């Protein structure tokens, strides 16, 4: 019974070895030209000049959440489009409801000015 798992073990060992070889080769042969810009801390588009616990604008998080929501929406649209013939009108209406709810939320945020930058 354990012989059934041998190919998986071999695959994992070879994968780990290949990964380790490439990682070691990158550290060994990679260029090392540090300068002030490469060594400076960089976070969220601006230099770190104060305490690391400074406040961020809420709109930054709103845009990030919108990106995640619409990125997941696209992930749901591909399988839906492939299986549209099999799921029929019920599947079409369910996806229309799903998209409608997302569009209503997007329009709400747009009207509230959450996407306006100063």
N, C-alpha and C positions, 0 to 999 in steps of 0.2 A: 504494500500500500504506500509506503514512503517513497518508493521509486517513481510514483506518479508526480511527486513534488520536486524531483531532481531537476527537470528542465527549468522550473521556476527559480530554483536556487542558483543554477548555473547562470541564468539570465540576470539575476540580481547581482551576483558576484562580478560578472563581466561588465555590467553597467556601472557598478561602483568603481571598478578598476579604470575603466575608460574615463569616468568623471575625475577621478583622482589624478590620472596622468595629465589630462588637459589643465586641471587646476595647478598642478605643480609646474607644468610647462609655461603657463601664463605668468606665474610668479618668478620663474627662473629667467625667461627670455623676454619678458615684458619691459617696455621702456620705463625708466624711473627719472622723470624730469619734473620734480615738484617745484612749484612757484607759489607766490602769495595767493593768487586767485584759486588755484587748485586746493590749497590747504585751508582756505577760509571756510567757515561754516555757512551753509546756505539753507534757508528754510522758507518755503512759501513765497518766493519771489522778492524777498528783501533781506538785507544784511541783518544779522542778529546784533542789535546794539543795546538792548536792555535785558531785563530779566527774562528768562525763558518761559515764565508763566504769564506773559502779557496777554491781553485780551485780543481776540480776533473778531473781525466783523462777521455777523451772523450770515450775511449774504454769501460769504465764501462757502459756508457749509450748505446753504440752500442750493447753490450751483452744483456742488459736489453730489448732493442727494438727487437733484434733477438728472444729472448725468447717469448716475447709477440706475435710476428708475427707467430712463429711456433706453439705456443699454440693455437692461433686462427685458424690456418690451421687445426689442429686436430679437433677443434670444428666444422669445415665445413666438414671434411671427414666422420664423423659418420653418419649424416643424408644423405649424398650423397651415402654412401655404403648401407644404408638401402633401399633407393629409387632407386637404380641403375636399376632395372628391369623396373620400370615405366618410367624413364626419357630416357632410351635408349641410342643410340649412340651420340645424341647431348649432353646429360648430361655428358657422358664419355669424349667427346672431350673438353667440357667446363672446366671440372675439370683437364684434362691433361694440358690445357693452363694455368690455374690458378697455378698448381703445377710447371709447367715449368718456369713461371715468378718468382715464389719464389725461385726455384733452381738457376736460373740465378743471382738473387740478392745475394743469399748466396755465390755462387762461386765468385762473384765480390768482396764481402767483405773479403772472405778468401784469394783471390789473393792479395788484397791490404794490407793484414797483420793486419786487424782490430781485429782479434781473437788471435793474438800473444801477450803473456804477457812476460814482462821482469823480 
